[in-house]
Amino acid sequence: MHHKSASVSILNTQAYAGFDVRILKEVFRRTRIALRHLGILKLDSLIRIAPGALTIGRPLPWDVFDADGNVLLRQGYVIQTNTQLEQLFERGRFKPRKIERKKEKIQEDQRQRNPFADYADLLATLEATLNAITSEDPSAQKRLLGLARMLERTCQEAPEASLALVHLYSIGPTIHEQILFYGILCHFTARAFGLDEKRTSVLTAAALTANLALVPVADQLNASTRVLTDDQRAVIRKHPHRSIQALTSAGITNNLLLKIIAQHHEQADGSGYPEGLSGTDILPEAEILALSERYVAMITKRAYRNRMTITAARKLIATLGDGKVRPAIPRSLLQVLGEYPPGMLVRLDNNEVGVVTGRAVRARGPFVKAIFGPRGNRYSGTFERDTSVPEYNIQGAEEPEEMPSMDFSLLWGFRN
């Protein structure tokens, strides 16, 4: 049962309708300066937020600080008004990405993975990797392998939070965010489908580079309401070939990786492109990548169309074993997502609204952190609910146009 109208009234409560900078300074007063003295945060490492970096209705991609190093807003806060946006552009700072020097040895980060805290770094590393490929930098292959390993390790150590990223940031993601989502979904779907570790790793790397040729134009195309021009259609149709050209020019020549990219728009009935391949001539990895891209496109809002609800997208995927793909592949993706994927909002039988933080395990779950009470009041904390318990059974999905503000790291247990 769907309760979209009910969710609108609850999710627009005054608890997170706005913020007063003076109040926020008092709330976070105890965190100031101490970070500097501990060496955790250097003020000269903070830079001003550039106009266009944040969007109304989307969760913050990182914590926001003021000029003194105080936390103003946590990652996951949803900006709701132009006034808030202007205040953040005026006062807000963030920790910039780490830029590696070319002469430095590229080493894999061995810290425990927190997908939310690492989100900005993953995106920055992805952007740097794609730039290295297009510029034919000698470090390109090492960067790509390192990024793929980092993403796979993140998925393995924090699977629920990794899948939640895809759904929490699905409202208007940038092309780099979409590519990251492809990599996450490909990793999980490949393992559920039964691919071995080596093939899964190659697929993850392919997912991160298959749309390389679209990066310069993708955000512009997604923001446009105009009909595609012939030139734009040509760019889209030729992007697998052009991505392969860029990779080989950068010295990345893994045959399986290149073949996955070449085939990821083919379809089993022969209606795909560029070669019109059919049946088992198409690699399962290519079909997994295609389905991952399709799912992200379904749940993503574009200027020229609204996004599908997660519930509707799952139903459509369930119908795809119709000759266009191997039936086991959509089944594998649905198995990965579960009926209520992590990051999705749901209403419980006791009328609480919460976010799914964990998929079902055997006879228990899915697991939900309740954030709104039965009367629509925002809880000051969160309460974990095992939805296999009758009182907390899931009544239905809550899929508002705008997500409520949440502290993602806290909800998924990365910060006490």
Secondary structure, DSSP 8 states (H G I E B T S, - for coil): ---HHHHHHHHT-GGGS---HHHHHHHTGGGTTHHHHTTS--GGG-EE--TTSS-TTSB-SS-EE-TTS-EEE-TT-B--SHHHHHHHHHH-EE-------TTS------S---TTTTHHHHHHHHHHHHHHHHTT-TTHHHHHHHHHHHHHHHHHH-HHHHHHHHHHT-SS--HHHHHHHHHHHHHHHHHHHT--HHHHHHHHHHHHHTTGGGHHHHHHHHT--S---HHHHHHHHHHHHHHHHHHHHTT---HHHHHHHHHTT--TBS--SSS--BGGGS-HHHHHHHHHHHHHHHHS-BTTB----HHHHHHHHTT-TTTTS-THHHHHHHHHH-SS-TT-EEEETTS-EEEEEE--BTTB--EEEEEE-TTS-EEEEEEEEETTSGGG-EEEEE--SS-----HHHHTTS--
